[in-house]
Amino acid sequence: MVAMARKKIITKYNSPLYGNYARLLLLFDTIENMIKRVILIKAFTKDPQQGNPAGVVLDADHLTYDQMINIADRLGFSESAFVQKSEVADYKIRFFTSTQEVDLCGHATIATFHALVQSKIITFPSADSVHRLQETRAGVLPVTCSPDGLIMMNLTKPHFFESESSRRTIAELLSLREDDLLDYPIQSVSVGTPKLMIAVKSLNRLFAIKPDLEGIIKYSKEKKTRGFYPFTPETKDKDSDFHARLFNPLAGVNEDPITGVAAGALACYAKRYGISNKNSFIIEQGYIMGKSGKILIDVSTGVKVGGYAVEFGQEEIEL
């Protein structure tokens, strides 16, 4: 598409009437800014048929807020990422759903740094991992890229909010009975954005959830949480620690396939309430949507979340 547009411009302006090379270059720059290349990445998987998709725009400095919303909406993924120059970090990364900008997104961060590595913007001078800083609305956060493809992002120190007193209210919003829930606090935990932790007894009950999306929107506005994260210790894979789902209709995401920030919060929650004393966790998500993936979490020093990613295509979007 870009090549065709350039050919038309050259044909029109490469004549005695428009013999101005500088004007031609300006027109090239204009047409470049009209069309953005989006790299399509699946995060938390090595299988391009699975994982959580995100669009990544590596040259977003001149995009407006509305243009980024428009691109995210047209892609139709839960979130997409836009890389800009930063004065305080290596990159400034902005995350958008189809309706709004969000403070932080785990899977889109993994997708972004995978794209930076694959595009040779981040390289490995030796066999050692490479450390970079990303500026986000949640703060400046370190990211580690390893030569084997593993990407780990640091999250913020966990913040635990007041526990929810009405367990029945939460159960009903998920179309569950109160006795479907395990006897742990229902509580929002934030390691970047607050997610409501809800312990469910079994995979069967977790998969039976039919969320009241309007009710969750109302509750999220009142309680200032950004997503319901029901989980269970029963897993598909014996090596995993938890299986989870994420509902965040307030951000325009009815169900998110795989949610790194929520998984990081869950690991902190599990440690706090003695569900597990481990420092490393594997959390499954997305199976019910046919977009399965595994999130790796390390809470031995701070909170680190990560996994692998794979490119599954590219798209040109005309603005």
C-alpha positions in Angstrom: 0.0 0.0 0.0 2.8 2.4 0.9 4.7 1.6 -2.3 1.7 2.2 -4.4 1.1 5.6 -2.7 4.7 6.6 -3.2 4.5 5.6 -6.9 1.5 7.9 -7.4 3.2 10.8 -5.6 6.4 10.4 -7.7 4.4 10.3 -10.9 2.5 13.4 -10.0 5.3 15.6 -8.6 8.4 14.4 -10.4 7.9 16.9 -13.2 9.1 20.4 -14.2 6.0 21.9 -12.6 6.8 20.4 -9.2 10.6 20.2 -9.4 11.0 20.5 -5.7 12.8 17.5 -4.1 12.2 18.8 -0.6 8.5 18.9 -1.2 8.6 15.4 -2.5 10.4 14.2 0.7 7.8 16.0 2.8 5.1 14.2 0.9 6.8 10.9 1.5 6.9 11.7 5.2 3.2 12.6 5.2 2.2 9.3 3.5 4.4 7.4 6.0 2.5 9.0 8.9 -0.8 8.2 7.3 -0.1 4.4 7.3 1.2 2.6 10.4 2.6 -0.9 10.4 1.3 -2.9 13.3 3.2 -6.1 14.4 0.8 -8.8 15.7 2.1 -10.8 18.6 0.7 -13.6 20.8 2.0 -13.3 24.4 2.5 -16.0 27.0 2.8 -18.7 24.4 5.1 -20.1 21.7 2.1 -21.3 19.7 0.7 -18.7 17.2 -2.7 -20.4 17.5 -2.8 -19.7 21.3 -1.9 -16.9 23.7 -3.2 -13.4 24.1 -2.9 -11.2 21.0 -1.7 -7.6 21.0 -0.8 -5.1 18.3 2.5 -3.3 18.6 3.3 0.0 16.9 7.0 0.7 17.2 7.0 4.2 15.9 4.1 6.0 17.6 5.7 9.3 18.5 3.5 11.4 16.2 0.2 9.5 16.9 -2.5 11.3 18.7 -4.6 9.8 21.5 -7.6 9.4 19.1 -5.4 7.8 16.5 -4.1 5.2 19.0 -7.6 4.5 20.2 -8.7 4.1 16.6 -5.9 1.6 15.8 -6.6 -0.4 19.0 -10.3 -0.5 18.2 -9.7 -1.6 14.6 -7.4 -4.4 15.7 -10.0 -5.6 18.2 -7.6 -7.1 20.7 -8.0 -6.6 24.5 -5.0 -4.2 24.5 -2.4 -2.9 22.0 0.8 -1.1 22.7 2.4 2.1 21.2 6.2 2.8 21.6 7.3 6.4 21.9 10.5 8.2 22.9 11.1 8.7 26.6 13.2 11.2 28.6 13.3 9.0 31.7 13.5 5.5 30.3 14.6 3.6 27.2 11.0 3.6 25.8 7.7 5.1 26.7 4.9 2.6 26.1 1.3 3.5 26.1 -1.4 0.8 26.3 -4.9 1.1 24.8 -8.1 -0.9 24.8 -10.7 -0.2 22.1 -12.2 2.5 24.4 -9.5 4.0 26.6 -5.8 4.2 27.6 -4.8 2.0 30.6 -2.0 2.4 33.0 -0.2 -0.9 32.4 -0.7 -4.2 30.5 1.3 -7.3 31.1 0.7 -9.2 27.9 1.1 -6.1 25.7 4.5 -5.4 27.4 5.7 -8.9 26.7 4.5 -8.5 23.1 6.2 -5.1 22.8 9.6 -6.3 23.9 9.3 -9.4 21.8 8.8 -7.1 18.8 11.7 -4.9 19.8 14.0 -7.9 19.9 12.7 -9.4 16.6 13.1 -6.0 14.9 16.8 -5.8 16.2 16.1 -2.7 18.1 17.1 -4.7 21.2 20.1 -6.9 20.5 22.2 -9.3 22.6 26.0 -8.4 22.4 26.7 -11.5 24.5 24.9 -14.6 25.8 23.7 -12.5 28.7 20.2 -11.1 29.2 19.5 -7.4 28.4 17.8 -5.0 30.8 15.7 -2.1 29.6 13.4 0.5 31.3 9.9 1.2 30.1 8.0 4.4 31.1 4.3 3.7 31.7 1.5 5.5 33.5 2.1 3.0 36.4 5.7 4.2 36.7 9.2 3.4 35.2 9.5 -0.4 35.3 12.5 -2.6 34.4 12.1 -5.4 31.7 14.6 -8.2 31.1 14.9 -9.9 27.7 16.8 -13.2 27.5 18.4 -14.7 24.4 16.1 -17.7 24.6 13.0 -15.5 24.2 11.9 -15.2 27.8 10.8 -11.7 28.7 10.2 -10.7 32.4 8.8 -7.4 33.5 9.0 -5.9 37.0 5.8 -4.7 38.5 5.1 -2.3 41.3 5.1 -3.2 45.0 1.8 -4.9 45.9 -1.0 -2.8 47.4 -3.8 -4.6 49.2 -7.2 -2.8 49.3 -10.0 -3.3 51.8 -11.6 -6.8 51.6 -15.1 -7.1 50.2 -17.6 -7.8 53.0 -20.4 -9.2 50.8 -19.3 -12.5 49.3 -22.8 -13.2 48.0 -22.7 -10.0 45.9 -19.5 -11.1 44.2 -20.8 -14.7 43.7 -24.0 -13.4 42.1 -22.1 -11.1 39.7 -20.3 -14.3 38.5 -23.5 -16.4 38.4 -22.1 -18.6 41.2 -23.3 -19.6 44.7 -21.6 -18.2 47.7 -20.5 -21.8 48.6 -18.7 -22.1 45.3 -16.1 -19.7 46.7 -13.1 -20.7 48.9 -12.8 -19.2 52.3 -10.2 -16.5 51.5 -10.8 -12.8 51.4 -12.3 -11.2 48.3 -9.9 -8.4 47.8 -8.4 -6.0 45.2 -4.6 -6.2 44.9 -2.6 -3.9 42.7 0.9 -4.4 41.2 0.2 -1.8 38.5 -3.6 -1.8 38.3 -6.1 -3.2 40.9 -7.6 -6.6 40.2 -10.2 -8.2 42.4 -9.0 -11.6 43.7 -11.8 -14.2 44.0 -10.9 -17.8 45.0 -13.2 -20.4 43.5 -13.3 -24.1 44.6 -12.9 -25.9 41.3 -12.2 -25.7 37.6 -15.8 -26.8 37.0 -17.2 -23.8 38.9 -14.6 -21.4 37.3 -15.6 -22.5 33.8 -19.3 -22.2 34.8 -19.0 -18.5 35.4 -21.3 -16.3 33.3 -20.4 -12.7 34.3 -23.0 -10.0 34.8 -21.0 -7.5 32.8 -23.2 -4.5 33.6 -23.1 -5.4 37.3 -19.3 -5.7 37.2 -19.0 -2.3 35.5 -21.1 -0.7 38.3 -19.2 -2.5 41.0 -15.8 -1.6 39.4 -16.7 2.1 39.2 -17.9 2.2 42.9 -14.9 0.2 44.2 -12.3 1.6 41.8 -11.1 -1.9 40.8 -10.1 -2.8 37.2 -11.2 -6.3 36.7 -12.6 -9.4 38.4 -10.0 -12.2 38.6 -11.6 -15.5 39.8 -9.1 -18.3 40.2 -8.8 -21.8 41.5 -5.9 -24.0 42.7 -7.2 -26.8 40.5 -5.3 -26.7 37.2 -5.2 -28.3 33.8 -1.4 -28.9 34.0 0.1 -30.6 37.0 3.0 -28.1 36.9 0.8 -25.1 37.2 -0.3 -23.5 40.4 -3.6 -21.7 39.5 -6.1 -21.4 36.7 -7.7 -18.0 36.3 -10.1 -15.9 34.2 -10.3 -12.1 34.0 -13.4 -9.9 33.4 -12.9 -6.2 32.9 -15.9 -4.8 31.0 -15.2 -1.3 32.4 -12.2 -1.1 30.1 -14.1 -2.6 27.2 -12.6 -6.1 27.8 -15.5 -8.5 28.6 -12.9 -11.4 29.1 -9.2 -11.1 28.7 -7.4 -14.3 27.5 -4.3 -13.9 29.7 -3.5 -11.2 32.1 0.0 -10.6 33.4 -0.7 -7.8 35.9 -3.5 -9.8 37.5 -1.3 -12.9 37.7 1.3 -10.9 39.5 -1.3 -9.7 42.0 -2.5 -13.3 42.5 1.0 -14.5 43.4 1.3 -11.8 46.0 -2.2 -12.6 47.3 -1.4 -16.3 47.5 1.7 -15.6 49.6 -0.1 -13.2 51.9 -2.9 -15.6 52.8 -0.8 -18.8 52.9 -2.4 -20.4 49.9 1.2 -21.1 48.8 4.6 -20.3 50.3 6.4 -20.6 46.9 8.3 -17.7 45.3 7.8 -18.9 41.7 4.4 -19.5 40.2 2.8 -20.7 36.9 -0.7 -19.4 36.2 -2.9 -20.8 33.4 -5.4 -18.7 31.7 -7.4 -18.4 28.4 -8.2 -22.1 28.0 -11.9 -21.6 28.0 -11.5 -19.0 25.1 -9.2 -21.3 23.0 -6.4 -18.8 23.7 -4.4 -20.7 26.3 -1.2 -19.5 27.8 1.0 -19.7 30.9 2.3 -16.7 32.9 5.5 -17.1 34.9 5.7 -15.1 38.2 8.7 -14.6 40.6 8.1 -12.9 43.9 11.5 -13.7 45.5 12.7 -10.1 45.1 9.9 -7.7 44.1 7.3 -8.9 41.6 8.3 -10.1 38.2 5.9 -11.4 35.6 6.7 -12.8 32.2 6.7 -15.5 29.5 7.3 -16.1 25.9 5.7 -14.7 22.7 5.4 -15.3 19.0 4.6 -13.1 16.0 1.6 -14.1 14.0 1.4 -11.4 11.3 1.6 -7.8 10.5 -1.0 -5.3 9.4 -0.9 -1.8 7.8 -3.5 0.6 9.1 -4.3 3.8 7.2 -5.2 6.7 9.5 
